[in-house]
């Protein structure tokens, strides 16, 4: 029989299928056997492209991380850079919450994750942060963003008011939270990010020195933050 014009498998096809499988069934439901079945191939075929299951997971993780924008580090005030990065980072992770526990780990050998770490760390050090503190700030941001992207607090309430009204008088309106899930979750994240940056600004002034006034973000910048 003539050879097919295109190979049955490619790294990209494997990564896309693995990401879809994890989105649907979570990390616990992911296996190379299950992935091979989804792709309609035998398991060993995967190892022509990836040596191990962890390599596949790393590639999936990097395919998400590469969407995070860090281009502004070094171009704008570090406070603005952290805010823009935070919104972009959360948007990428929130689109794939079931792989967030894997993404929350250190960058390992993942190229996109290492490039992000390099940009953030370099931008903070260039802005005057001591190297150790720059490491702490980068890690802190990752903890905060990953935690916010794991799931929806608002979606955890049912829409039946009788569940809350009698026994939990302060939650009489909690049944409406699921209806406004996006506003609640995004509002909470934005508030937390502002508070985090304000706290870091105080630490910077205690450690490094006075900060210049922060230029007001333009409407275009704010829209960029919220829709990354």
MOGILIN-V561832 format. One record per helix or strand of 3 or more residues. SS is the DSSP state (H for helix, E for strand). FROM is the first residue (numbers start at 1). TO is the last residue. If there is no record, write none. Layout:
ss = (SS | SS)
from = (FROM | FROM)
to = (TO | TO)
//
This chain:
ss = (H | H | H | H | H | H | H | H | H | H | H | H | H | H | H)
from = (11 | 27 | 32 | 43 | 53 | 78 | 97 | 111 | 131 | 154 | 161 | 169 | 174 | 178 | 219)
to = (25 | 29 | 39 | 48 | 65 | 94 | 103 | 126 | 149 | 156 | 163 | 171 | 176 | 207 | 227)
//
